[in-house]
């Protein structure tokens, strides 16, 4: 009697452990549905303005005292002669119009 109980408990434990194994997964073939691919059209590229007008209160001051404004990942520097902000280029370093008085 004890031998039969030991065999039954061993079989039951083995079945329980093997059913929880990570190797055994139910197939998804019955629950699979046809997948659809969503195509998102590319955004139209906006033209990058070379000159913008910004209130000086929202502009940021750099270490050397010049004002700049960041827009769409681009930096615009203030021209102190006409008060507009121009897209950065290398010639601004030597141009006296972009240096504060």
N, C-alpha and C positions, 0 to 999 in steps of 0.2 A: 504494500500500500504506500509506504513512504517512497519506495523507488518509483512508483507511477507518478506520484505527486511531484517528485524531483524532475522527472522527464517532462511532464506537462508544463511546469513552471519554467524550465529551461527553453522549451519550444516557444512558449508564450513570450518570454523575455527576448529571445532571438528575433522573433517576428516583429515585436515592438521596436527593437533597435534598428532592424533593417528597413522598416517602413519609414523611419525618420532620417534615413541616410540622405546626404546631400546629392548623391549620385542619381537618385530616383526623382524625376520631376514628371508631373502629368503633361501630356502633350497638349499643345495649343491649337492643334489642327481643327478641332471642332469649334473653337471659339474665335478662330482667325477670321477677320473681315478684310475686304479689299481695301488697301490703303491708298489714299490719294495724295498726290504731291501738290503742295501749295506753292505757286510761283509768285514771288513778290517782284513787281516791276521796279527797276532802279529809279532812285529819285532823280529828278532833273537837276542838273548842276546850276546853281545860282551864280551869276557873275559876281566876281569879287570887286567891290568898289575900291577905287584908289584914293578917294577923298571923301571924308565924312565930317559932319558937324556935330559936335558933342558939347554939352555944358561942362565947363571946367570943374564944377563941383563933383561930378561923377568920375572924372579922370583921376588917375593915380600918379603920384609924383615919384620920380626915380631918385636914385642916390645923388646924382649930379644936379637935381632940381628941375629937370625937364618933365613935362606932362605927357602921359601916354594913356591910351585906351585900348583894351583888348576886345575884339569883336570876331566871333566865329573862328577862334584860334589864330587870329592874326593881330599883330600889334601895329597901332597907329600912333604917330608922334605929332605933337602940336607944333604948328608953324606959328611963331610969335608975331610974324609980320601980318598975316591975314586972319589968324585965329582958327583956321581949319586944321583937321587932323589928317595926315597923309600916311599911306601904307609905307612901312619901313623899307628903306633901301640904304645901301652903303654910303651914298653921297650925303646923307644927313649928318654924318659925323663932322664934316668940314664946312657945312653950310651954316653961316651965322644966323639964318632965319629960324633955325630949330634950337638955338641956344637961348636960355632965358636972359633977360637984361640984367 
